[in-house]
Amino acid sequence: VAGDACSDQNPCTTDKCDTASGKCDHDPVADGPSAGAMDTLKDCRAPECVGGALMQVPSNADVPDDGNVCTADTCDNGTPKITNLSTTTSCGANLYCDGKGACVGCTNDNQCDDPGECKFATCENTQCKTNNTPADDSCAGNNICDGKGNCVECLTANDCSGGQICVNNGCTTSCSTGVKDGSETDVDCG
């Protein structure tokens, strides 16, 4: 028997022809990874020679990829393991993992951008929402929020000092604007 006639198509043996006996010998190669075997990629297993036989053995380096940015893909002794990432994990610009494998707008209020004075952000149904601070809450320069998202000097004359009145959310000593505004009951301080 000569040439490839002794090949057993096993990458885990060294094939040779014993010319004296005319028989084929198939000696096991050293145990370990097999360069000549086909491998199914990313299945947590790898082809390896064990005692002259080709086996699929656990390989924690042959990690699968489920394509989900909110999961960690690993191998556990030859078994694929998909773990959901925590709610603090960013998965894009202004996006966070929800702890259940989905990428969403937010999972808690502090992940939302600060909308500024007299407003606050909340995370509702995985989306950031801007809300107005209640009227009379303090804001910059000893002013108050108007409940509509604006920082103003006054809402009523009670917010002004020294006998001033509140006109168009500003304290003034005169109400000669020619229109009924602020807390006026008629045109110009009526």
Disulfide bonds with the S-S distance in Angstrom:
Cys6-Cys24 2.05
Cys12-Cys49 2.01
Cys44-Cys75 2.07
Cys70-Cys97 2.24
Cys91-Cys103 1.94
Cys106-Cys123 2.11
Cys112-Cys128 2.14
Cys118-Cys145 2.20
Cys139-Cys151 2.02
Cys154-Cys166 2.06
Cys160-Cys171 2.02
Cys175-Cys189 0.76
